[in-house]
């Protein structure tokens, strides 16, 4: 078990409280932590324990702390339903925890009259590959070399070899399930399709459309995207005919025709990646929703070099260009399959878009932010991403 321990002198926090105003204290504590500590005589003791907890959590991930990917403030202390202190990570903190397959961090805190001590213990989540995924991995290893190269590129420094192999086997098992689900879809009633999926964050779409500038949905090949899209987005009756996917035609042709028929029936439009910019601008001006499949390799003509999981990856620049010049909100979207077989379609809050500076720099910074958002999504359920794609090809 990974553990971090830290001790903080209470006098150090007392001085911090004397020297800093409430806004400056937010560099170290969340508003909830400051409120929970109260204003009484024990305030410094309570905050010292929380400060020690943050430092203890940081010691679980020394490399990421040194690289500036996370800070102690990315781990906040909250009370659960039983009044016990627990760790609630920020989005950045959660991504680093997922990179190490840390399900949660158990916390123990104590203090004396002069110091506070905290111990953070990481609970590791092991990968459980289904038997048919293991068979697929060994007997029919479709692009296994690419899959293992990609997994090692992302998890090679954080997971042991056997865990990476288990992720690969779970990945193959996931895609076998996808094929079965795809084949079942035409035989399900509308009620059956709706029962298959749960939608989270739908309010983010509604609020984004209130701006009247259209919406850019940033997504990739997560979960069973074809099934969750048809079963999920179709439930937004008020947006029927307003969703448009930018995507390449599938191969073979019969599969592309089948998918397109389902999309059209569900009320979706499609825009080929080779389509014109004018078509997309026209849709956004009409306050429609344009879906960008953002997790694939982009040829030099259409992309810029950007980091993806710490490695250079040529990435489509179209989403950054559209966000900059149209002001359309950019909302990350993803899907995944739960252990009970149901799917979740999740819309995150809009990303903050850089608007100041040189155009080239703005595109680069926003593209980096988009890739970081996709990294967080991939790490939530890594076995349900398309690892067989050559994302880091050289040009």
C-alpha positions in Angstrom: 0.0 0.0 0.0 1.3 3.5 -0.9 1.3 5.8 2.1 2.2 9.5 2.7 2.7 11.1 6.1 3.2 14.7 7.1 3.4 16.8 10.3 2.7 20.5 10.5 3.4 22.9 13.4 0.2 24.6 14.4 2.1 27.9 15.0 2.9 27.9 11.2 -0.8 27.9 10.4 -1.5 30.5 13.0 1.0 32.8 11.3 -0.6 32.0 7.9 -4.0 33.1 9.3 -2.5 36.3 10.6 -0.6 37.3 7.5 -3.2 36.4 4.8 -6.7 37.5 4.0 -9.5 35.2 3.1 -8.8 35.4 -0.7 -5.1 34.6 -0.2 -6.0 31.6 2.0 -7.8 30.0 -1.0 -4.3 29.2 -2.4 -4.0 26.6 0.4 -7.5 25.7 1.4 -10.9 25.4 -0.3 -13.9 27.6 0.8 -15.5 24.5 2.3 -12.4 23.7 4.4 -12.2 27.3 5.7 -15.9 27.2 6.6 -15.7 23.8 8.2 -12.7 25.0 10.4 -15.0 27.8 11.8 -13.7 30.9 13.5 -13.2 29.6 17.0 -10.1 29.0 19.1 -9.4 25.6 17.4 -9.4 27.0 13.9 -5.6 26.8 13.5 -5.6 23.2 14.8 -8.3 22.1 12.3 -6.6 23.8 9.4 -3.2 22.4 10.4 -4.6 18.9 10.3 -6.0 19.6 6.8 -2.8 21.1 5.6 -0.9 18.0 6.8 -3.5 15.8 5.0 -2.8 17.7 1.7 0.9 17.3 2.1 0.5 13.6 2.9 -1.5 13.1 -0.2 1.1 15.0 -2.3 3.8 12.6 -1.1 1.9 9.7 -2.7 2.7 11.3 -6.1 6.2 13.0 -5.8 6.9 13.0 -9.5 3.7 14.8 -10.4 4.3 17.3 -7.6 7.8 18.0 -8.9 6.5 18.5 -12.5 3.8 20.9 -11.3 1.0 18.7 -12.5 -0.7 18.8 -9.1 -0.4 20.8 -5.9 -1.4 20.1 -2.3 -4.5 22.2 -2.8 -5.7 19.6 -5.4 -6.6 17.4 -2.4 -9.3 18.8 -0.1 -10.6 17.4 3.2 -14.4 16.9 3.5 -16.6 15.0 5.9 -18.5 12.0 4.6 -22.1 11.1 5.7 -20.7 9.7 8.9 -18.7 12.8 9.8 -15.4 11.2 9.0 -12.7 13.2 7.1 -12.1 12.0 3.6 -10.2 13.2 0.6 -12.0 14.9 -2.3 -9.5 15.5 -5.2 -9.8 18.2 -7.8 -10.1 17.2 -11.5 -6.3 17.3 -11.8 -5.9 15.3 -8.6 -8.4 12.7 -9.7 -6.6 12.3 -13.0 -3.3 11.6 -11.3 -5.0 9.1 -8.9 -6.5 7.4 -12.0 -3.1 7.2 -13.6 -1.8 5.2 -10.7 -5.2 3.3 -10.4 -5.8 4.8 -7.0 -9.5 4.3 -6.3 -9.5 6.5 -3.2 -7.3 7.8 -0.4 -8.0 6.8 3.1 -7.1 9.5 5.7 -6.1 9.5 9.3 -5.6 12.8 11.2 -4.6 13.7 14.7 -3.1 16.7 16.5 -1.5 17.7 19.8 -1.3 21.2 21.3 1.6 22.0 19.1 1.4 20.0 15.9 -1.0 18.1 13.5 -0.2 14.9 11.7 -1.9 13.1 8.8 -1.5 9.8 7.1 -2.8 9.2 3.6 -3.1 5.6 2.4 -3.8 4.9 -1.3 -6.4 2.2 -2.1 -5.3 0.6 -5.3 -7.9 -0.6 -7.8 -6.9 -3.8 -9.6 -8.0 -4.4 -13.2 -10.3 -7.4 -13.6 -10.3 -8.7 -17.2 -13.2 -11.0 -18.2 -12.3 -14.5 -19.4 -13.3 -13.7 -23.0 -11.0 -10.7 -23.0 -8.1 -12.9 -22.0 -9.0 -15.4 -24.7 -9.1 -12.6 -27.3 -5.8 -11.2 -26.1 -4.0 -14.6 -26.5 -5.9 -16.2 -29.4 -6.9 -13.3 -31.7 -4.6 -10.4 -30.7 -5.9 -7.8 -33.1 -3.3 -5.0 -33.2 -1.9 -6.2 -29.9 1.5 -4.7 -30.5 -0.1 -1.2 -30.9 -2.3 -1.7 -27.9 0.6 -2.7 -25.6 2.8 0.1 -27.0 0.1 2.7 -26.2 -0.7 1.3 -22.8 3.0 1.3 -21.9 3.4 4.8 -23.1 0.7 6.0 -20.7 1.0 3.6 -17.7 4.6 2.2 -18.1 5.9 4.3 -15.2 2.9 3.9 -12.9 1.7 0.4 -13.2 3.4 -3.1 -13.1 3.6 -5.2 -16.2 0.8 -7.6 -15.1 -1.6 -4.7 -14.5 -1.0 -3.3 -18.0 -1.6 -6.7 -19.5 -4.8 -7.0 -17.5 -5.9 -3.6 -18.9 -5.2 -4.8 -22.5 -7.3 -7.9 -21.8 -10.1 -5.8 -20.3 -9.9 -3.6 -23.4 -10.5 -6.6 -25.7 -13.3 -7.8 -23.5 -14.9 -4.4 -23.7 -14.9 -4.3 -27.5 -16.4 -7.8 -27.7 -19.2 -6.5 -25.5 -19.6 -3.5 -27.9 -20.2 -5.8 -30.8 -22.9 -7.7 -29.0 -24.6 -4.5 -27.8 -24.4 -3.1 -31.3 -26.1 -6.2 -32.8 -28.8 -6.1 -30.1 -29.8 -2.4 -30.6 -32.2 -2.8 -33.5 -34.3 -5.3 -31.5 -34.7 -3.1 -28.4 -37.9 -1.0 -27.9 -37.5 2.7 -27.3 -38.2 2.1 -23.7 -35.5 -0.6 -23.7 -33.0 1.8 -25.2 -33.8 4.5 -22.7 -33.4 2.0 -19.8 -30.0 1.1 -21.1 -28.4 4.5 -20.4 -28.2 7.1 -17.7 -27.4 10.7 -18.6 -25.4 13.1 -16.4 -24.7 16.8 -16.9 -27.4 17.4 -19.5 -27.9 20.8 -18.0 -24.5 21.9 -19.3 -25.9 21.7 -22.8 -29.0 23.7 -22.0 -27.0 26.5 -20.3 -24.4 26.6 -23.1 -27.1 27.0 -25.8 -28.4 30.0 -23.9 -25.5 32.0 -25.3 -26.8 31.5 -28.8 -23.4 30.7 -30.3 -23.9 27.0 -30.8 -22.1 24.3 -28.8 -18.9 22.3 -29.5 -19.0 18.8 -28.0 -15.5 17.5 -27.5 -15.4 13.7 -27.4 -13.6 10.6 -28.6 -14.0 6.8 -28.8 -15.1 6.2 -25.2 -17.3 3.3 -24.0 -19.7 2.1 -26.6 -20.1 5.5 -28.2 -22.3 4.4 -31.1 -24.8 2.7 -28.8 -24.8 5.3 -26.0 -25.2 8.1 -28.6 -28.2 6.6 -30.3 -29.8 5.6 -26.9 -28.8 8.7 -25.0 -28.8 11.8 -27.1 -32.0 10.7 -28.7 -33.7 11.3 -25.4 -33.1 15.1 -25.8 -36.3 15.5 -27.9 -35.9 19.3 -27.9 -32.6 19.0 -29.7 -33.8 16.6 -32.4 -32.0 17.4 -35.6 -29.5 19.8 -33.9 -26.7 17.3 -33.3 -24.1 17.0 -36.0 -21.1 14.7 -35.9 -17.8 15.5 -37.6 -16.5 12.0 -38.6 -14.8 10.0 -41.2 -16.8 7.3 -43.1 -16.4 3.9 -41.5 -15.0 0.8 -43.4 -16.4 -1.4 -44.7 -19.1 0.5 -46.5 -22.0 -1.7 -45.3 -21.0 -0.9 -41.6 -20.9 2.8 -42.4 -24.3 2.7 -44.0 -25.8 0.8 -41.0 -24.4 3.3 -38.5 -25.5 6.2 -40.6 -29.1 4.9 -40.8 -29.2 4.6 -37.0 -27.8 8.1 -36.7 -30.3 9.6 -39.1 -33.2 7.8 -37.4 -32.1 9.2 -34.1 -32.1 12.7 -35.5 -28.3 13.2 -36.0 -26.6 14.9 -38.9 -23.1 14.0 -40.0 -20.3 16.2 -41.4 -17.4 14.5 -43.1 -14.0 15.6 -41.8 -13.3 16.7 -45.4 -16.3 18.9 -45.3 -16.2 22.7 -45.5 -15.7 25.1 -42.6 -18.6 27.1 -43.9 -21.0 24.2 -43.1 -19.8 24.0 -39.5 -20.0 27.8 -39.1 -23.5 27.8 -40.5 -24.6 25.2 -37.9 -23.1 27.1 -35.0 -24.7 30.3 -36.1 -28.1 28.4 -36.0 -27.2 27.5 -32.4 -26.8 23.8 -33.2 -24.5 21.3 -31.5 -21.4 20.2 -33.4 -19.7 17.0 -32.1 -15.9 16.8 -32.6 -14.2 13.4 -32.4 -11.0 14.7 -31.0 -8.9 11.6 -29.9 -7.4 10.6 -33.3 -4.2 11.3 -35.1 -4.3 14.4 -37.4 -2.3 14.7 -40.5 0.0 17.8 -40.6 -2.4 19.8 -42.8 -5.2 19.7 -40.3 -3.4 19.5 -37.0 -0.8 21.0 -34.5 1.6 19.2 -32.3 0.3 18.9 -28.7 1.1 16.8 -25.7 -1.2 13.8 -25.0 -0.3 11.9 -21.8 3.2 13.6 -21.8 4.1 12.6 -25.4 3.9 14.7 -28.6 0.8 13.9 -30.6 -0.5 15.6 -33.7 -3.9 16.8 -32.8 -6.8 18.4 -34.8 -6.7 22.2 -34.5 -10.3 22.7 -35.9 -11.9 22.7 -32.4 -9.6 25.4 -31.1 -10.0 27.5 -34.2 -13.8 27.3 -34.0 -13.9 28.0 -30.3 -11.7 31.1 -30.7 -13.5 32.7 -33.6 -17.1 31.7 -32.8 -17.2 31.9 -29.0 -19.1 28.6 -28.9 -18.7 26.9 -25.5 -16.7 23.6 -25.6 -18.2 20.8 -23.5 -16.3 17.5 -23.0 -18.6 14.5 -23.5 -17.9 10.8 -22.8 -19.6 7.5 -22.1 -18.8 4.3 -20.3 -20.3 1.0 -19.4 -21.1 0.3 -15.7 -20.4 -3.1 -14.1 -24.2 -3.9 -14.3 -24.1 -3.4 -18.1 -25.8 -0.1 -18.2 -24.2 2.9 -19.9 -23.5 6.4 -18.7 -23.5 9.4 -21.1 -21.8 12.3 -19.3 -21.5 16.0 -20.3 -18.9 17.9 -18.3 -18.9 21.6 -17.5 -17.6 23.9 -20.4 -13.9 24.3 -20.6 -12.3 27.7 -20.0 -11.1 29.0 -23.4 -8.0 31.1 -23.8 -8.8 34.2 -25.8 -5.9 36.6 -25.3 -2.6 36.6 -27.2 -1.3 35.6 -30.6 -3.6 33.4 -32.7 -1.0 30.7 -33.0 -0.5 30.7 -29.2 -4.2 30.7 -28.5 -4.8 27.6 -30.7 -1.9 25.8 -29.1 -3.0 26.5 -25.5 -6.6 25.6 -26.2 -5.6 22.4 -28.0 -3.5 21.5 -25.0 -6.5 22.1 -22.7 -8.7 19.9 -24.9 -6.2 17.1 -24.8 -5.9 17.4 -21.0 -9.7 17.1 -20.8 -9.6 13.9 -22.9 -6.8 12.5 -20.8 -9.0 12.8 -17.7 -11.8 11.0 -19.5 -9.6 8.2 -20.7 -8.2 7.6 -17.2 -11.7 7.3 -15.7 -12.2 4.0 -17.5 -9.0 3.2 -19.4 -10.1 -0.2 -20.6 -12.9 1.5 -22.5 -10.8 3.7 -24.9 -9.6 2.7 -28.3 -6.0 1.8 -27.6 -5.6 0.1 -31.0 -5.5 3.5 -32.7 -2.0 4.8 -33.6 -2.5 8.1 -31.7 1.2 9.0 -31.5 2.2 8.4 -35.1 5.2 10.3 -36.4 4.8 12.7 -39.4 
